[in-house]
Amino acid sequence: MRVVCDTAHDLGVPVTAHCRNAASVTAAAAAGVDLILHASFMDDAGLEAVIEAAEVYFSSKGRRLSIEWTLIDGANDSDDQARKLAVIAKRLSAHVNVIALNPTPLTADRPSDSDTIRSFVDTLIAHGANA
């Protein structure tokens, strides 16, 4: 995967990976993937690998990072999650783009309600995140 990323980057092409388990997130981050999608089963090691890769990217490119956070009702929309996310966003000097889940008939997951979304964003901001 590293060779693919290095070759793409030499050509000025970003690399995106769909990662559906913890090991794939860690491997993608280590390989230099630019955008990791569907990292919903990321573990602590994967999270740290992504943060470390983001820090390297920011220090080498000087470009602000963006964290895309899709809120899923009852799964990742608590104030505790917002506080944890704020710590990471501040560490990376990243902007957090909060998105309500777009429901599909393929999953029982539902978007967070508007009050929960507002509370999540307010908690991010209160803890120093740019959201």
C-alpha distance (Angstrom), angle and dihedral (degrees) to the residues before:
residue distance angle dihedral
M1 . . .
R2 3.83 . .
V3 3.83 91.0 .
V4 3.81 90.9 51.7
C5 3.81 91.6 50.0
D6 3.80 94.1 45.2
T7 3.81 92.1 48.4
A8 3.79 92.9 47.3
H9 3.80 91.7 47.7
D10 3.82 90.9 49.2
L11 3.81 86.2 56.8
G12 3.81 92.7 46.0
V13 3.79 93.1 -110.3
P14 3.83 120.9 136.0
V15 3.79 119.6 -134.6
T16 3.81 123.9 -135.4
A17 3.80 124.9 -169.2
H18 3.80 131.5 -167.7
C19 3.81 104.6 -141.6
R20 3.78 117.9 -172.3
N21 3.81 100.4 171.2
A22 3.78 139.3 40.9
A23 3.81 96.5 -104.4
S24 3.80 93.1 52.1
V25 3.83 91.5 52.5
T26 3.81 91.6 51.7
A27 3.82 92.2 46.5
A28 3.80 93.2 47.6
A29 3.80 92.6 49.6
A30 3.81 91.7 48.2
A31 3.81 91.2 49.1
G32 3.79 93.6 54.0
V33 3.79 101.3 -107.4
D34 3.81 110.3 174.8
L35 3.80 99.1 -148.2
I36 3.79 127.6 24.0
L37 3.79 115.7 -162.7
H38 3.80 128.6 -164.9
A39 3.80 96.1 13.8
S40 3.79 90.2 159.2
F41 3.81 94.9 131.6
M42 3.78 95.4 48.9
D43 3.80 115.4 142.2
D44 3.81 128.3 -152.5
A45 3.82 92.5 -87.5
G46 3.80 91.0 51.8
L47 3.78 91.7 47.4
E48 3.80 91.6 51.3
A49 3.84 90.7 47.1
V50 3.81 90.1 52.5
I51 3.81 92.0 47.3
E52 3.82 92.0 48.8
A53 3.82 91.5 48.2
A54 3.80 89.9 48.2
E55 3.80 90.9 51.4
V56 3.82 90.6 51.7
Y57 3.81 90.6 47.9
F58 3.80 92.9 49.1
S59 3.80 93.7 47.3
S60 3.82 93.0 48.2
K61 3.82 99.1 40.3
G62 3.79 102.4 27.0
R63 3.79 89.8 -143.2
R64 3.78 121.6 136.9
L65 3.77 114.8 -108.4
S66 3.77 124.8 -130.9
I67 3.79 125.5 -148.7
E68 3.79 114.0 -157.2
W69 3.82 108.8 -153.8
T70 3.79 116.9 -172.8
L71 3.80 110.4 -160.3
I72 3.79 115.3 -136.3
D73 3.79 116.7 -170.6
G74 3.80 110.0 -101.7
A75 3.81 94.4 -8.1
N76 3.80 108.2 78.6
D77 3.80 106.6 -9.0
S78 3.81 103.6 93.1
D79 3.80 125.7 119.4
D80 3.82 87.4 -116.4
Q81 3.82 89.8 57.6
A82 3.80 89.4 48.2
R83 3.82 91.3 52.1
K84 3.82 91.4 49.8
L85 3.80 91.3 47.0
A86 3.81 90.8 49.4
V87 3.82 90.1 56.5
I88 3.81 90.7 53.4
A89 3.81 93.9 43.8
K90 3.79 91.4 50.7
R91 3.82 91.5 47.8
L92 3.81 89.2 53.8
S93 3.83 97.2 36.7
A94 3.80 83.6 -126.3
H95 3.78 132.5 158.3
V96 3.82 115.4 -125.5
N97 3.79 116.6 -141.4
V98 3.80 107.6 -163.0
I99 3.79 114.1 -154.8
A100 3.80 129.4 -176.5
L101 3.80 111.9 -128.3
N102 3.78 113.8 -98.1
P103 3.83 100.8 -133.2
T104 3.78 120.2 -134.9
P105 3.79 132.1 -174.6
L106 3.82 88.6 -114.5
T107 3.81 94.6 73.8
A108 3.77 139.0 38.1
D109 3.83 90.0 -139.1
R110 3.80 114.1 118.4
P111 3.79 132.7 -162.6
S112 3.78 120.2 -102.5
D113 3.80 115.5 -101.1
S114 3.81 120.3 -105.1
D115 3.84 94.4 -102.1
T116 3.81 91.2 53.2
I117 3.80 91.3 47.5
R118 3.82 91.3 50.4
S119 3.81 91.3 48.2
F120 3.81 91.1 48.7
V121 3.81 92.7 51.2
D122 3.81 92.1 43.8
T123 3.82 90.1 52.1
L124 3.81 91.4 49.4
I125 3.80 91.2 51.9
A126 3.82 93.5 43.5
H127 3.81 88.7 55.5
G128 3.78 94.1 50.7
A129 3.79 103.2 -95.9
N130 3.79 121.9 139.7
A131 3.83 103.1 -124.2
